[in-house]
Amino acid sequence: MIPVKLLSSAQKVRRRILFFSLVLLLTTLASWVMADILWRGGMNSCEIAIQILFTVLFLPVSLGVVQALTGFFILWRRRDASRQLSLLEKMDPPVELPVTAVVLPIFNEDVSRVYEGLRAIYRSVEKTGNLANFDFFILSDSNDPNKWIEEEMAWAELCKQVHGFGRIFYRKRKIALNRKSGNISDFCRRWGSKYRYMVILDADSVMSGDCLVKLAQLMELQPQAGIIQAAPVQSMSESFFGRVMQFAGTLYGPIFQAGLNFWQADEGNYWGHNAIIRLAPFIEHCALPDLPASKTPRAKFMSHDYVEAALMRRAGYEVWLAYGLGGSYEGGPPTLTDMAKRDRRWCRGNFQHSWLMLSPHVRPINRLHLALGIMSYLSSPLWFFFMLLGTMQFVLASRFTQRTFDADVGLSKVLDIGGNRLAIILFATTISLLFLPKLLGLLLILRHKQEAKPFGGRLRATVSVVLEHLTSMLITPVLMLFHSRFVLGVMAGQEVGWGSQRRGGDDGIEWGEAIEAHWGHTIIGAVWGVLAWWINPAFFWWMSPIFIGLVCSIPFSVLLSKTSVGAALRRTGLFMTPQESCPPVELAELQTNLDACQQHIPPLEPLRKNYGFMQVVIDPYVNAIHISLLRRRNKHRRLDSAYFTQLQNRVVTEGPDVLSRREQMALLLNPECMAWLHEQIWLIPPEKLAPWWMTALRQYNILESKPKTALYL
Amino acid sequence: MDLLLEPIETFVPTWGSPEEWNSAYEKLESYLRAHEVDSHLHRAHITTLILRRVSRRWQGQTPPEPLATLAIEEANRLLNEWFSLIMDLPAGANADFTAADGRVALFLCDGSLRWPYAFLTPHVPNELKTAMRSSLMRAGPELQISNMVPRPIDLGLIPEFADDAMDRLNRSPIIKALIGWLIFLAILTYLFWRTRQP
């Protein structure tokens, strides 16, 4: 097949010159106006610092605005020479597709969500008639014994239900070395050379069969493509916060993606999931090097995706963003605090990229991607510092130096409006620029009634945009303080753990959790507000959106986390997305099955903590499946020692509660121990068993032993 | 009541107390339930059958274990024989793993549900035999090992220098604290100076 190129080098250069010239032009204009406002026959050091910070911070704002404008024009005209999908429209798709591996790395995730998501994907691929072209791998790093057992049984049950043995595979790593990227590397080392492509999913990803087939076809058409990232759309959120984020991502996301694709073209980025990867170059070139600070423990890249994209580019392969492909979905954090927890990891990961910024081996555009990633977090402490300096300047001006903003120089003199008015104009322009991408996203759907309908109709979509803007105004200062703390933490060398994410569920966070997360924000907001009022009431009103967001952060965070509020807003037709109003088959099936999963009777309270351990010891089938899976890996090993004997005896006579997670995992990894335990629990007379086992056996006799898995049955 | 006149082969234990046999019956029944033998009729039938075998085996002897334990042991023996018969396993195979393989095969073909009266009976339907023998649980395809080794990245001079500096800082919390205090003092000095400017 003749390789196709969407853009020539000259076209790419022209696009980038145009794009970045506009970004610089906008930044220069705004900086000029700021300089005029600050200029009073010169600038003091505080004003110089304010000016520098303003310029640095305005640059990403300009970039976002120009990107949104570019994307808007592309989508409005419905013409884009660099659109991946256009390749499939112009050319005949390849008839024969190689087998692609779909890999799903998981770590202590909600098993129902993971497996039902996989079922939806599997069914969708089956409907396209291309099932023979895809193999599915669940790659578990779970270290929670209950999750492990649940995953094994869910895998066996799912395979049985969809006839997926030999097509859906399960691997549990004994040692979760190097987290998610290590898990993927482990897959690559074992089976990577069997496949030409690999699609990486996140635990809450859903991809339609059509999307997967298109991605494989696009790779076949472009042998020079190393990674094609399918833009995921947030979906299935239920909380107030989740639905607002979902609405924003669905409505504004496409224009940003089209704009991003305009300037990055074949030098795009990889976002870690919902992407197809060419395995041979990935194995050869994208093994992650250790961080330079290798003398410290755990010195590994936490955000591996950007680095892998840079390494793929270094190897000479293209990295594309396929926007508008459809059928690519992901979940999002349900609460503000969950988003902050996720951002903490991402912040550290992005800052680790600073090591690569000056590497001669990294291409300039990748360097820009890395810089933008860092800036997305660094901008928060810079904004905070900028506002602190602004406050200080106001204090100095009004209390000590008597310098005010009403001197008539530069633009304010030419326009004859005075410094204060110019400051108001700059403030209003900045706010408008921040709102512009939202307005553009809205305009795109308002032009046709049919396009606005899935968003709740024209009126509701407009109201939703206004409400979303107000919500994000209140959230932004809180995120600014969160991010500032994370950046300081990174600089102080604080470690960030690896945990599973809360991906939905209960009706919001507790007040205690909100107070713990936001008490500092409330105090900072209150003190700052009082100080601003003391300086000048007018200054207070200027800064009030920030103070209000901070002071109200505790109740607002609780309110945002409520699924009941999210449901109420949905009933009124606000924050609707096409995935909610006319859900695609995959999401509809997933939701139905998840609802059915929730009908399962939960185990008795005393057994809940070790339910998986109970199942694997008592249930003959769960025990047999676990042993069979262990034996496949432990063919040549025989673990038998006093250590295991005493662990076994403790479990039988005292119950699993007395064992640590590590001890439980040690037992679960030993097939002989597990066979022995199963036999003994049934053989030993009740008086010699721990009371916990008696309760467990009674529960097994009284209640129906099904479901063994968290799956829809 | 013609039905009562039909010959029924009853099992009446000749040793052990009724409480012991009751407890053995209950435990054995729940063990069979755990094997998803959902038919009450069939469960009662094989429970009685196993208990009768236990009674015969230990007739006239002093049993070394409680009756319930002996019943489960007998059930396990029968299960292994039954699985070996169906799966055509070699004699002398590890009993634990024979049972595990048999159970996995039975689970995968839904044997207990599709053939509710076949469990532990010598007359195994051919369909069940075929289904169990063809049950295959593959957790992964055949390995095809690749070598995935990180390539060194030249980071340039500044990161190398920063690496050393960071390493020294991490090793010396006192220097770290001193730098923090210096920054704080610098800010304080600046504010002091700025508030005294005309």
Interface residues (C-beta under 8 A of the other chain):
Chain A: N44 S45 C46 D135 F137 W155 A156 C159 K160 F165 G166 F169 Y170 R171 S185 C188 R189 R190 W191 G192 S193 K194 I283 E284 H285 A287 L288 P289 D290 P292 A293 K295 T296 L311 W355 L356 L358 S359 P360 H361 V362 M392 L396 F400 T401 A492 G493 I618 D619 P620 Y621 N623 A624 I625 I627 S628 L629 R631 R632 E672 A675 W676 E679 W682 L683 I684 P685 L697 Y700 N701 S705
Chain B: K27 S30 Y31 R33 A34 H35 E36 E65 P66 A68 T69 I72 E73 N76 D96 F97 A99 A100 D101 G102 R103 V104 L106 F107 L108 D110 L136 M137 R138 A139 G140 P141 L143 Q144 I145 S146 N147 M148 V149 P150 R151 P152 I153 D154 L155 G156 I158 P159 E160 D163 M166 D167 N170 K176 Y190 L191 R194 T195 Q197 P198
